[in-house]
Amino acid sequence: MRVTIAQLDPVIGDLAANGRRILEAVRRAAADGADLLVTAELSVIGYPPRDLLRRSGVVAACEAAAAELGRAAAAIAPDLTVLLGHPRAAAGGDRGVRNAITAWRGGRCVAAADKRLLPGYDVFDEYRWFDPAPAAAPLLEVAGRRVGLLLCEDLWRGRDAGAASGGGIDPAGDLLALGAEVLVAMNASPFVRG
């Protein structure tokens, strides 16, 4: 399996510009013969979007942008699996929004995973905006491999990170127990803007 990591610098709230950056990464990944393109956590809207998520229509716009990017990516590279990070509406919970990864191939969403371990420190006060996913997402198949999808802290373990914020939840371990051969963890862009 050949993986390309898109090193993007998403601008918070600029879905159009972020989409152009993502599609350029799709073109590069296709030219490199990649099977999987990994973008950044919340790459569609930029990280951290903070209270922008509370504005009417923002989450729906992000979901629509992700679907459009998935279709546009298929026109460029129909067999490439593209992982997009964006907020998505979710039933239940206090906020009705989750920090998500959607996997697109051939113009269709073939998998989705929501972040389970939300940070609650510094600018990473995700409990303010998101609900945690209640369970591990199903595995994604890419180039004959079973892939587990994680978002940032989901890869951490309490012992490894020196924190007990996970409350005994082990998203990586859960995916391995489901048979994941590869774990892909999306992180926020290193160029966090506030």
Protein Blocks (a to p, Z undefined) as FASTA:
>chain_A
ZZddddddddehilmlmmmmmmmmmmmmmmnopabdcddehklnopaekjmlmpghklmm
mmmmmmmmmmmmmmmmmmbccddddddddeejjkopacdddddeehiafbdcddfbdcde
hjllmklmmccdfbdcddddeehiacdddehjlmpcfklnopaklnopafklmmmmnopa
bdcdddddfkbcZZ
